[in-house]
Amino acid sequence: MTDLRRGPLVGVTVLDLTRVLSGPYCTMLLADMGARVIKVEQPGKGDDTRAWGPPFLDGESAYFLSINRNKESVTLDFKPPEGRLVLERLVAAADVLVENFRPGTLDRVGFGYEQLAARFPRLVYCSVSGFGHTGPRRDRAGYDAVIQAEGGLMSITGGADGPPYRLGVAIADIVAGMFAAQGISLALFHRERAGRGQHVDVGMLDSVAALLTYQASIFFATGSSPTRMGNRHPTIVPYETFPAQNGEFVLAVGNDDLWRRFCRTVDREDLATDPRFGTNQDRVGAYDELRRILTGLFSTRTREAWIELLTAAGIPCGSVREVADVLNDPHLMAREMVREVLHPTAGAVKVLGTPVKLSGSPGRVHSSPPLLGQHTDQVLTRDLGFSPQDVERLRAQGVI
C-alpha cells in the first residue's frame, strides 16, 4: 500500500483514544502534517459524532467527516483483559497517545500517564479535558457550551442590550485541540533533545481563558469586567460592522495613519482634522457621535461600492459573508483550503484544507475519514503481529 503521508511528522505514530471534537481536531492537525494516526473507537458504535446529524452523506455524519480525515480506524473495547493486551501493543508502537477522558478514567484501567511513562519513557502522553488534570474542578465534565460560558466568552459576545451568545463554532473545543497539537509538537521537539516524553495537560477552560488576551488586560487595568458591545471593538474606533444600502460590511481602521487615509478616501477630510476624532483615543471617547456620522455616510452607497473604493485605497474592509460564499471563494481555492477526498461509501467528499503552509515540508489532505473499524484487521495483523485466527477470536469475543 502506498503511503501518501508527507510533512514534518512523517514517522511519528499517534494513538488516538479521543472522541467528539477537541481530541479528534488535535489528531487531525497532526495527521495533516504527516503523523500516522490510529483512531481507537468503540466496537459497534464508534466516536459519538458518527451519530451526530443530520446531515448524513450515505450514512456518514457530516460532523464526523469534518474532523477525522487522514486517520485509520481500529475498533477496540479495552475494558476486558484481552482488549487491554491489544491496547498495550498499540501503546508500545506509538510515539504519542492522545486521550480526552475525564481525569482518572484511564488510571483506573492501567493506562494513566504515570503508569505508562514508567514502561514507555519516550511516550508523549496528551490529555485534553474540560478543566485540566489539576485544580479543584478537575473532575467536572466540560462541553464546549459550558466552557464558553464558564470561560467568559459568552459574557462579551452579543449585543450590548441583549443576552450572551455562544459563538457559532465550538471554539472551546477547537482551541483546546489546537493547543494540544502545539503541546505535542513541543514535547516531541523536547524528546529529541532529552530522550524522554512527558505529559501534555490541556484544559478547555485554560484554553478559552488564554483567548481573552486584551479583554483580560482591560480587567487587569481597570478592575471592571468588559461587557458585550455587539460588533464594536472596546479599544479601536472605527472597527466594526456598518450598514450600507444593501447589507453590512466591516471596516477596520486600526491606526491613526489609516484613519487619515480613510477620511481622504471618503472625501471627509474634515473628520481627520476634527479634534474630537484626531487620535484613536479621541475616537473611542467620541464613539457615539462618530458612529452616527459614519452610519449616515455609508447609507449613501452599496457595500460593494464602499468595499471597492476602500480596498483600492488600502483600507481594511470586507463583506459579512455567508459560509457558502466563503467556501466558494477563489482565493481560498487557490490556497487549497477546500479539498476533495474519495470516501469508501459517500464518494467524493469535500473537507477543509490545512491552514499551515510549510515551504519545505508541507502537510496534505491525503485520505478520507475512515469507516468504523476500517483498519482493524490490517493494524492488528501487519503492525501488532496478531494472526488472522487471533483477530477472528477477538472479534467473536466482542473485543474488536
N, C-alpha and C positions, 0 to 999 in steps of 0.2 A: 504494500500500500504506500503510495507516495505521500510523504509528509509535506503539507503545504504551509506549515508554520514558518514564520520568519519574524525577526525583531530581536531586541536585546535580551529577551528572556528565553530564547530557544535553549533547550537543555534543562530548564527548570520544570519540575513536576509539582503540581499543586493538587492536593487532596481537598476537595470542596465538600464540606459537610453542611453547607448553608442552604437556606431556602428563603422564599419570599423575595426581598428586594436588596437590602443593604449588602448582604454577603454575596449573592449572585452578581450584583453590579460590580463589586470589587473583583471577583474572579473573572468576570468578562473582560475587565480592563487588563488584567494580567494575561488572559488568553489572547487578546488583541495584539499584545506585544511579544507573542511567541511562546509563552508558557503552555505546557500541556496541562489542561485542567480536567481532572477526573471527578465528575459530579456524582456523589453518592445520594441516592434517592430511596424513599420507602417503597418496597415492593407493592405493586397493585395500585398505588396512589401517586407517588412522586411528590415533587415540590408542590406546595399548596397552590402556587399560581397556575399550575396546569388546569385547575378548575375555575380560575377567575375569568369570568366573562358573562355575557358576550362582550365583544365579538370573538368568534372562533373561526379559524381557517381550516376546513376539513377536520374538525375535531380538535385542533391545536389552539390553545389560548393565545390570543394576540399579546396579552400581557407577558406570558412566559417567553414567547418568541422574542420579545424586545430586549431581554437581558441574559440570554443563555446561548448565544452563538459561540462557535469555536470551542465547544466543550464536548466531552464524552460522558455518557450517562451509564452508570452502573447501579442496579438495584441491590440493596443490601439491608437486611434487618440485623443490626449488630448488638441486639439485646441478648440473644442466646449465645452459648459458648462457641458454636460453630461460626456464627456471624462475627464474633469478636476476633476469632482466628483470621478470618478474611480481612477484617479491618486492620489488624496488626501487620499483615503483609503489605497492605496498601500504605500504611504509615511508613514502614521500613523502606519503601521505594520512593517516598516523597521528599521533596525539599521543603515544602510549605504545607501546613494544614490550616484551613480557614473554617471557623465554626461560628454560628450565631445562636447557640442555645442559651438559655438562662444560665448565669454563673453557677457553677457547681454541678450542672447536669452531667457533663462528661467525666468529671471527677468520680462520680458515683459508679460509673461503669469502667473505670480504669484508664480513661483516655484524657485526663486533665493535663495541663501543661507540665506541672512538676513531675507527674508520673511518666510522661513520655520523654521529657528532657533528660531524665536520668538514663534512659536507654538509647535515646537518639539525640545526642548533644548538638548536632548540626541542624536539627529541625527548627525552622521558623514557624511559630505557632501563633496564629492571629485569632483573636476573639473580638467579635462585634456584638455589642449588647445595648440595651436601651440606656442604662445608667453606668456602665463600666463595671469592672471586677473589684473595685474598692468603693468605700463610702457607705453611708447608712442606707442608701436606696438601691444597692447593688442587686437585690433580689426582685425588684419590680420589673414587670414586663414593659417593653417600650415599643409602641406602634407609632408610625410617623405622625399621625394627627395629634397624638398625646404629646409627643416630643416638640412639635411645632408650638403647641400651647404652653407647655412647661418651659420651653427654651426662649420664650419672649417674642418669637417671630409673629405670632398672631396678634399680639398687642400693638404692633407697629405696621400691620398690614390691613388696609381697608380705608374707607372714607373717614374723614375726621369726625363726622357725626353719626357714623354707622357702626355696626357690630364688627368685632375682629374677624378676620378671614384666614383660612388655611390657604397656602399657596397652591396653585393649580397643578403642581407636580409634587411628588413625595420627596421634598428637598432634604428632610432629615435623614431618610434612608440613603438617598443618593450621595449626600456629602459625607456621611459615615463610610459608605463604600469607597469613595474617593480617598479619604484619609487612610482607610485600611490598606488600599493598594499602595499608597505612598509609604506607609509604615512598613509594609512587607518589603518593598524595594529598598528602603533604607536598611532594614535588618539583613537582607541578602548582601548588600554592599558591605556592611559591618562584618558579616560572616567571612567574606573574602579576606578581610584583614585579621580577624581574631580567631577564625576557625570554629566559632560556636554560633548557634542560633540563639533566639531569645523570644520572649513573649511580647506580642504586639497587642495592646489592650485599647480598643477604640469604643468609646461610649457615644451613643447618638446625641445625648444631651450635651456632652462636651463639644461635639462637632457643631451643633447648632449654636451654642454659646460662642464658639470661635467665629461664626459668621457675623456676629453683632458688630464687630470692629468699631467703626466710628459712632454707631449708636451707643455702644458700651462706653466709649470715651466721652460722649456727651453726658452720660450719667456720672462718670467719674469726675468730670469737671464741674458739674452743677449740683449733683446730689438729687436731681429730679429725673424720673423715668421719661424717656422720649414717648411721644404719643402718636397715634395714627394721623397721617397727613394726606391721605389719598396718594396721588402721584407726585406730590410736591416733595422736593428734597429739603432736609432740615437745615443745610448749611450752604447750598448753592442756589442762586436765582439769576436768570430763569433756567430751570432744569426740571421739566415735567411735560405732561401732555397738554395740548391746546386744541380747541375745536376750530377747524376750518369750515368752509362751506359744505363739504361733503363727507366729513369724518375727522377723527382725531389723528394728530401726529405728535411726535415727540421732538422737543427742542432741548438741546443740552449745551448751554453756554457755560463752559467750565472755568473761564478766567476772564480777566478784565480786557485783555487784548481781543479775545473772541467777542466780547460784548461790544467793543467799539466797532469791530468789523461787521457784526450783526447790524448795528444801528445804521452804518453806511449802506449796507446791502438792502435794507428795507426802507431806505430813504427817510430815516428818522434820526438824523444826527443830533437833533435837539435832545434826545434821550441820553446820549452819551455825555453831553455837557451839563445835563440837569444834575445839580448837586445831590438830589435825592437818590440818584441811581449811578453815581460815578464809580463806586467800587462795589465789589461783591458784598462786603459788609453793609454798605448802604442799601443795596438792593434787597438783602434779607430783611432789613429793618422796614423797608417800604414795600414789602411784598404785595399787600392788598392793592395798592394803587397801581403798581406796575402790572400786576396780573390783569386788572381792569383795562388798562391801555392796550396791552398785547392781545387780549381776547378780542377787543374791537378791531384791531389791526388785522388779525388773522381771519376774521369773518369776511374779509373782502375778496378772498380768492379760495380756490380749491386747495386741498392738501398737496395734490400732485404739483400744482404750480409753485406752492411755497417750498416744497422739497427740492424741486428742480433749481429754483433760484438760490436757496440756501446752500445746497450741495455744491453748486458751481463756485460759491464764494468760500468753501471750506468750513462751513458752519455745521457741526454735527447735528443731524436730524434724521428722522425716519418715520415711516408709516406704522401705525398699530395694525399689525398683520395677523391674519388667522393662521392656524397651524398648516392648513393646506397651502397657503401662499409661501410659507417658509420652506416646506418640504418639496416645493416645485421651483425653488429659486435657482436659476442657472449658476449663480455664484457658489452655492452650496454643492451643486452637482459637480462643478469644476474642482471643488475641494474634496470630492469623494466622500461627502457626508451622508449620502444616501446610496446604499449598496444593495445588490440583489444576490440572494443565495438560493440554491436549489434544495428544497426540503423533501424528504422521502415520501411524505403523503400530501403536503399542502402545495407542492410545486414551487414555482418561483415566488419567493418571499422577500419583501423589502425590509431592510433593517438600517439603523443609523450607522454611520461610519465612525472611525476613531478620531477624536479631535486633536490628538497629539501627533504632530507631523515631524518625524525624525529624518534628518537628511541622510544619515549614514546607515541606520539600521531600522528602517520603518516597520511598524507592525502592519497587520492586514486583517480584513474580514475574509476568512477562508472556508468556513463551513457553517452549515445551518444549525440552529438549535436542535439538540438530539431528541429522538423519540425516547420515551421512558424505557430504560434498560437496553437501549440500542447497542451498547458496547460491553455489556456484562460478560458474555462468553469470551469475547476477544481479550478483555483485560485479565480475566481470571486465568485463562489458559496461556496466552502469549507472555503476559507480564509477570504473573504471580506463580506460574508453574503448576496450576491445578490441571488434572486430567479431565477430558470430556466426561468421564464417568463421575468424577468428583463434582463437576458442575451440575450434572443431572441429579445427583443425590441432594445437593444443596437446594436445588430448585424444588424437588419433591418435598423437602422439609419446610419450604416456605422461607428459607433464609435469603434467597435471591429471587 
